[in-house]
Amino acid sequence: MLACFCAVLVLTGCAASDGGEMNRALALRGKLLKAGSWSFQAEITGDFGEKTVSFSMDCTAGDKGNVAFTVTAPESISGVTGEISAQGGKLTFDGTALDFGLLADGRLSPVSGAWVLVSALRGGSITGVGERDGRLVLNVNDSYADDALSLDVTLDENDLPAQAEVFCQGKGILSMKLKNVVIP
């Protein structure tokens, strides 16, 4: 239901747009593609239906769309590092393993959420733009495939990513709050 509401909201915003909102979305994409790297902190919550998992990480996105991260909270998994790219991922840890389970019909680990966001913003299909509470909201599919994940990305007052919701077949599966976004 929330996904339908978001889609209506975004599409309604699109219909009223004079193109300025899409230009802002494309300006963000251009900025991300030109940046050698950019960084952000993410608070991520994965929704498995019967349970949720939450954690925080510091992230650096590289010029090819890869994301390096260090888990910062909770303390029980703090210090786990990794890197994710389109080719896969690797984790480095000292006696600590991340076992969150998989979302999106087994296609997505919550720790991969930051990479999905970066990948979608850099090259996903922007299917709609609009405003919610005075902030620009982008609806972006992570790929052009039929089973694409859909993201609603809310930008802050500086048109930087501030929040993202990830949907699989219309169901919310992952949410991210971003802080300290730095794009050179």
ZADO-1210 file (C-alpha; in nm, 4 decimals, padded with zeros to 6 digits):
<atoms>
<atom x="00.0000" y="00.0000" z="00.0000" code="MET" pos="1"/>
<atom x="00.2843" y="00.2387" z="00.0921" code="LEU" pos="2"/>
<atom x="00.4539" y="00.1682" z="-00.2400" code="ALA" pos="3"/>
<atom x="00.1325" y="00.2529" z="-00.4274" code="CYS" pos="4"/>
<atom x="00.0960" y="00.5763" z="-00.2304" code="PHE" pos="5"/>
<atom x="00.4586" y="00.6690" z="-00.3011" code="CYS" pos="6"/>
<atom x="00.4163" y="00.5921" z="-00.6702" code="ALA" pos="7"/>
<atom x="00.1033" y="00.8086" z="-00.6923" code="VAL" pos="8"/>
<atom x="00.2775" y="01.0879" z="-00.5023" code="LEU" pos="9"/>
<atom x="00.5852" y="01.0761" z="-00.7219" code="VAL" pos="10"/>
<atom x="00.3915" y="01.0454" z="-01.0463" code="LEU" pos="11"/>
<atom x="00.1585" y="01.3281" z="-00.9459" code="THR" pos="12"/>
<atom x="00.4649" y="01.5411" z="-00.8801" code="GLY" pos="13"/>
<atom x="00.5948" y="01.4487" z="-01.2236" code="CYS" pos="14"/>
<atom x="00.2792" y="01.5603" z="-01.3963" code="ALA" pos="15"/>
<atom x="00.3012" y="01.9013" z="-01.2330" code="ALA" pos="16"/>
<atom x="00.6727" y="01.9372" z="-01.2930" code="SER" pos="17"/>
<atom x="00.8091" y="02.1818" z="-01.5454" code="ASP" pos="18"/>
<atom x="01.1189" y="01.9644" z="-01.5930" code="GLY" pos="19"/>
<atom x="01.3102" y="02.1357" z="-01.3140" code="GLY" pos="20"/>
<atom x="01.2758" y="01.8379" z="-01.0819" code="GLU" pos="21"/>
<atom x="01.4119" y="01.5962" z="-01.3428" code="MET" pos="22"/>
<atom x="01.6943" y="01.8395" z="-01.4155" code="ASN" pos="23"/>
<atom x="01.7845" y="01.8343" z="-01.0448" code="ARG" pos="24"/>
<atom x="01.7810" y="01.4524" z="-01.0474" code="ALA" pos="25"/>
<atom x="02.0038" y="01.4434" z="-01.3542" code="LEU" pos="26"/>
<atom x="02.2368" y="01.7038" z="-01.2012" code="ALA" pos="27"/>
<atom x="02.2862" y="01.4739" z="-00.8998" code="LEU" pos="28"/>
<atom x="02.3608" y="01.1813" z="-01.1315" code="ARG" pos="29"/>
<atom x="02.6135" y="01.3904" z="-01.3239" code="GLY" pos="30"/>
<atom x="02.7809" y="01.4992" z="-01.0019" code="LYS" pos="31"/>
<atom x="02.8084" y="01.1367" z="-00.8822" code="LEU" pos="32"/>
<atom x="02.9496" y="01.0188" z="-01.2147" code="LEU" pos="33"/>
<atom x="03.2127" y="01.2957" z="-01.2147" code="LYS" pos="34"/>
<atom x="03.3167" y="01.2453" z="-00.8531" code="ALA" pos="35"/>
<atom x="03.6290" y="01.0353" z="-00.8039" code="GLY" pos="36"/>
<atom x="03.4717" y="00.9076" z="-00.4849" code="SER" pos="37"/>
<atom x="03.2152" y="01.0233" z="-00.2323" code="TRP" pos="38"/>
<atom x="03.1323" y="00.9304" z="00.1227" code="SER" pos="39"/>
<atom x="02.8368" y="00.9003" z="00.3565" code="PHE" pos="40"/>
<atom x="02.7177" y="00.7417" z="00.6772" code="GLN" pos="41"/>
<atom x="02.4190" y="00.5085" z="00.6538" code="ALA" pos="42"/>
<atom x="02.1750" y="00.3815" z="00.9138" code="GLU" pos="43"/>
<atom x="02.0194" y="00.0736" z="00.7534" code="ILE" pos="44"/>
<atom x="01.7163" y="-00.1318" z="00.8543" code="THR" pos="45"/>
<atom x="01.6280" y="-00.4534" z="00.6748" code="GLY" pos="46"/>
<atom x="01.2679" y="-00.5725" z="00.7074" code="ASP" pos="47"/>
<atom x="01.2296" y="-00.9505" z="00.6918" code="PHE" pos="48"/>
<atom x="00.8606" y="-00.9390" z="00.7862" code="GLY" pos="49"/>
<atom x="00.8917" y="-01.1375" z="01.1081" code="GLU" pos="50"/>
<atom x="01.1999" y="-00.9430" z="01.2214" code="LYS" pos="51"/>
<atom x="01.4099" y="-00.6399" z="01.1383" code="THR" pos="52"/>
<atom x="01.7845" y="-00.5862" z="01.1572" code="VAL" pos="53"/>
<atom x="01.9434" y="-00.2445" z="01.2021" code="SER" pos="54"/>
<atom x="02.3042" y="-00.1342" z="01.1802" code="PHE" pos="55"/>
<atom x="02.5153" y="00.1670" z="01.0825" code="SER" pos="56"/>
<atom x="02.8152" y="00.1984" z="00.8549" code="MET" pos="57"/>
<atom x="03.0574" y="00.4480" z="00.7095" code="ASP" pos="58"/>
<atom x="03.0674" y="00.4176" z="00.3299" code="CYS" pos="59"/>
<atom x="03.2899" y="00.5373" z="00.0478" code="THR" pos="60"/>
<atom x="03.1669" y="00.5026" z="-00.3096" code="ALA" pos="61"/>
<atom x="03.4367" y="00.4754" z="-00.5751" code="GLY" pos="62"/>
<atom x="03.4418" y="00.6144" z="-00.9266" code="ASP" pos="63"/>
<atom x="03.3277" y="00.2798" z="-01.0747" code="LYS" pos="64"/>
<atom x="03.0328" y="00.2424" z="-00.8343" code="GLY" pos="65"/>
<atom x="03.1981" y="00.0083" z="-00.5850" code="ASN" pos="66"/>
<atom x="03.1261" y="00.0735" z="-00.2157" code="VAL" pos="67"/>
<atom x="03.3745" y="00.0179" z="00.0671" code="ALA" pos="68"/>
<atom x="03.2253" y="00.0162" z="00.4162" code="PHE" pos="69"/>
<atom x="03.3005" y="-00.0180" z="00.7850" code="THR" pos="70"/>
<atom x="03.0220" y="-00.1208" z="01.0207" code="VAL" pos="71"/>
<atom x="03.0058" y="00.1257" z="01.3128" code="THR" pos="72"/>
<atom x="02.7069" y="-00.0034" z="01.5126" code="ALA" pos="73"/>
<atom x="02.5909" y="-00.2047" z="01.6914" code="PRO" pos="74"/>
<atom x="02.9057" y="-00.2689" z="01.8899" code="GLU" pos="75"/>
<atom x="02.8728" y="-00.6467" z="01.8463" code="SER" pos="76"/>
<atom x="02.9589" y="-00.6145" z="01.4743" code="ILE" pos="77"/>
<atom x="03.1449" y="-00.2824" z="01.4775" code="SER" pos="78"/>
<atom x="03.4676" y="-00.2906" z="01.2798" code="GLY" pos="79"/>
<atom x="03.3562" y="-00.5360" z="01.0126" code="VAL" pos="80"/>
<atom x="03.4742" y="-00.3978" z="00.6787" code="THR" pos="81"/>
<atom x="03.3960" y="-00.4906" z="00.3242" code="GLY" pos="82"/>
<atom x="03.3709" y="-00.3845" z="-00.0355" code="GLU" pos="83"/>
<atom x="03.0857" y="-00.4487" z="-00.2776" code="ILE" pos="84"/>
<atom x="03.0830" y="-00.4061" z="-00.6545" code="SER" pos="85"/>
<atom x="02.8785" y="-00.5350" z="-00.9458" code="ALA" pos="86"/>
<atom x="03.1131" y="-00.8355" z="-00.9542" code="GLN" pos="87"/>
<atom x="03.0481" y="-00.9341" z="-00.5903" code="GLY" pos="88"/>
<atom x="03.1710" y="-00.8495" z="-00.2456" code="GLY" pos="89"/>
<atom x="03.4132" y="-00.9369" z="00.0287" code="LYS" pos="90"/>
<atom x="03.4061" y="-00.8979" z="00.4055" code="LEU" pos="91"/>
<atom x="03.6957" y="-00.8649" z="00.6452" code="THR" pos="92"/>
<atom x="03.6437" y="-00.9390" z="01.0104" code="PHE" pos="93"/>
<atom x="03.8209" y="-01.0667" z="01.3170" code="ASP" pos="94"/>
<atom x="03.6029" y="-01.3365" z="01.4670" code="GLY" pos="95"/>
<atom x="03.2779" y="-01.1590" z="01.3762" code="THR" pos="96"/>
<atom x="03.0504" y="-01.2657" z="01.0926" code="ALA" pos="97"/>
<atom x="02.7563" y="-01.0823" z="00.9407" code="LEU" pos="98"/>
<atom x="02.4623" y="-01.3162" z="00.8946" code="ASP" pos="99"/>
<atom x="02.1571" y="-01.0996" z="00.8383" code="PHE" pos="100"/>
<atom x="01.9838" y="-01.3271" z="00.5913" code="GLY" pos="101"/>
<atom x="01.8693" y="-01.2304" z="00.2427" code="LEU" pos="102"/>
<atom x="01.5911" y="-01.0029" z="00.1185" code="LEU" pos="103"/>
<atom x="01.4291" y="-00.9616" z="-00.2246" code="ALA" pos="104"/>
<atom x="01.3741" y="-01.3307" z="-00.2873" code="ASP" pos="105"/>
<atom x="01.7329" y="-01.4137" z="-00.1915" code="GLY" pos="106"/>
<atom x="01.8979" y="-01.1431" z="-00.4038" code="ARG" pos="107"/>
<atom x="01.9948" y="-00.8810" z="-00.1451" code="LEU" pos="108"/>
<atom x="02.1750" y="-00.8784" z="00.1869" code="SER" pos="109"/>
<atom x="02.1016" y="-00.5694" z="00.3988" code="PRO" pos="110"/>
<atom x="02.4736" y="-00.4882" z="00.3999" code="VAL" pos="111"/>
<atom x="02.4495" y="-00.4501" z="00.0193" code="SER" pos="112"/>
<atom x="02.1889" y="-00.1749" z="00.0507" code="GLY" pos="113"/>
<atom x="02.4418" y="00.1068" z="00.0209" code="ALA" pos="114"/>
<atom x="02.5781" y="-00.0431" z="-00.3012" code="TRP" pos="115"/>
<atom x="02.2252" y="-00.0783" z="-00.4458" code="VAL" pos="116"/>
<atom x="02.1639" y="00.2905" z="-00.3679" code="LEU" pos="117"/>
<atom x="02.4918" y="00.4028" z="-00.5268" code="VAL" pos="118"/>
<atom x="02.4382" y="00.1822" z="-00.8325" code="SER" pos="119"/>
<atom x="02.0805" y="00.3048" z="-00.8830" code="ALA" pos="120"/>
<atom x="02.1742" y="00.6715" z="-00.8466" code="LEU" pos="121"/>
<atom x="02.4644" y="00.6338" z="-01.0911" code="ARG" pos="122"/>
<atom x="02.2865" y="00.4385" z="-01.3621" code="GLY" pos="123"/>
<atom x="01.9407" y="00.3108" z="-01.2720" code="GLY" pos="124"/>
<atom x="01.6231" y="00.4038" z="-01.4528" code="SER" pos="125"/>
<atom x="01.4751" y="00.7248" z="-01.3087" code="ILE" pos="126"/>
<atom x="01.1049" y="00.6445" z="-01.3384" code="THR" pos="127"/>
<atom x="00.9656" y="00.9491" z="-01.1599" code="GLY" pos="128"/>
<atom x="01.0433" y="01.2650" z="-00.9667" code="VAL" pos="129"/>
<atom x="00.8287" y="01.4729" z="-00.7359" code="GLY" pos="130"/>
<atom x="00.8219" y="01.6521" z="-00.4035" code="GLU" pos="131"/>
<atom x="00.7227" y="01.5339" z="-00.0586" code="ARG" pos="132"/>
<atom x="00.7367" y="01.7726" z="00.2373" code="ASP" pos="133"/>
<atom x="00.9300" y="02.0214" z="00.0238" code="GLY" pos="134"/>
<atom x="01.2035" y="01.7681" z="-00.0630" code="ARG" pos="135"/>
<atom x="01.2772" y="01.6178" z="-00.4018" code="LEU" pos="136"/>
<atom x="01.1972" y="01.2447" z="-00.4204" code="VAL" pos="137"/>
<atom x="01.3380" y="01.0274" z="-00.6983" code="LEU" pos="138"/>
<atom x="01.1880" y="00.6935" z="-00.7921" code="ASN" pos="139"/>
<atom x="01.4697" y="00.4875" z="-00.9398" code="VAL" pos="140"/>
<atom x="01.4847" y="00.1251" z="-01.0511" code="ASN" pos="141"/>
<atom x="01.8196" y="-00.0393" z="-00.9843" code="ASP" pos="142"/>
<atom x="01.8223" y="-00.1909" z="-01.3332" code="SER" pos="143"/>
<atom x="01.6178" y="-00.2111" z="-01.6492" code="TYR" pos="144"/>
<atom x="01.5233" y="-00.5763" z="-01.5810" code="ALA" pos="145"/>
<atom x="01.1676" y="-00.6910" z="-01.5123" code="ASP" pos="146"/>
<atom x="01.2598" y="-00.7855" z="-01.1545" code="ASP" pos="147"/>
<atom x="01.4323" y="-00.4548" z="-01.0752" code="ALA" pos="148"/>
<atom x="01.4392" y="-00.3268" z="-00.7206" code="LEU" pos="149"/>
<atom x="01.2656" y="00.0100" z="-00.6887" code="SER" pos="150"/>
<atom x="01.4051" y="00.2884" z="-00.4710" code="LEU" pos="151"/>
<atom x="01.2413" y="00.6045" z="-00.3413" code="ASP" pos="152"/>
<atom x="01.5316" y="00.8399" z="-00.2705" code="VAL" pos="153"/>
<atom x="01.4620" y="01.1620" z="-00.0801" code="THR" pos="154"/>
<atom x="01.7127" y="01.4433" z="-00.1273" code="LEU" pos="155"/>
<atom x="01.7997" y="01.7039" z="00.1337" code="ASP" pos="156"/>
<atom x="01.7877" y="02.0828" z="00.0904" code="GLU" pos="157"/>
<atom x="02.1200" y="02.0655" z="-00.0996" code="ASN" pos="158"/>
<atom x="01.9893" y="01.7959" z="-00.3380" code="ASP" pos="159"/>
<atom x="02.2051" y="01.5268" z="-00.1756" code="LEU" pos="160"/>
<atom x="02.0667" y="01.1810" z="-00.0873" code="PRO" pos="161"/>
<atom x="01.9210" y="01.1845" z="00.2654" code="ALA" pos="162"/>
<atom x="01.6950" y="00.8804" z="00.2794" code="GLN" pos="163"/>
<atom x="01.6146" y="00.5775" z="00.0654" code="ALA" pos="164"/>
<atom x="01.3502" y="00.3080" z="00.0736" code="GLU" pos="165"/>
<atom x="01.4067" y="-00.0096" z="-00.1275" code="VAL" pos="166"/>
<atom x="01.1096" y="-00.2077" z="-00.2597" code="PHE" pos="167"/>
<atom x="01.0900" y="-00.5551" z="-00.4109" code="CYS" pos="168"/>
<atom x="00.7687" y="-00.6213" z="-00.6028" code="GLN" pos="169"/>
<atom x="00.6050" y="-00.3276" z="-00.4219" code="GLY" pos="170"/>
<atom x="00.7011" y="-00.4420" z="-00.0707" code="LYS" pos="171"/>
<atom x="00.9340" y="-00.2272" z="00.1415" code="GLY" pos="172"/>
<atom x="01.2371" y="-00.4359" z="00.2365" code="ILE" pos="173"/>
<atom x="01.5128" y="-00.1914" z="00.3304" code="LEU" pos="174"/>
<atom x="01.5361" y="00.1655" z="00.4552" code="SER" pos="175"/>
<atom x="01.8436" y="00.3865" z="00.4782" code="MET" pos="176"/>
<atom x="01.9015" y="00.7207" z="00.6444" code="LYS" pos="177"/>
<atom x="02.2099" y="00.8965" z="00.5139" code="LEU" pos="178"/>
<atom x="02.4163" y="01.1556" z="00.6987" code="LYS" pos="179"/>
<atom x="02.7331" y="01.3495" z="00.6295" code="ASN" pos="180"/>
<atom x="02.7100" y="01.2998" z="00.2530" code="VAL" pos="181"/>
<atom x="03.0205" y="01.4479" z="00.0897" code="VAL" pos="182"/>
<atom x="03.0456" y="01.4615" z="-00.2894" code="ILE" pos="183"/>
<atom x="03.3529" y="01.6578" z="-00.4019" code="PRO" pos="184"/>
</atoms>
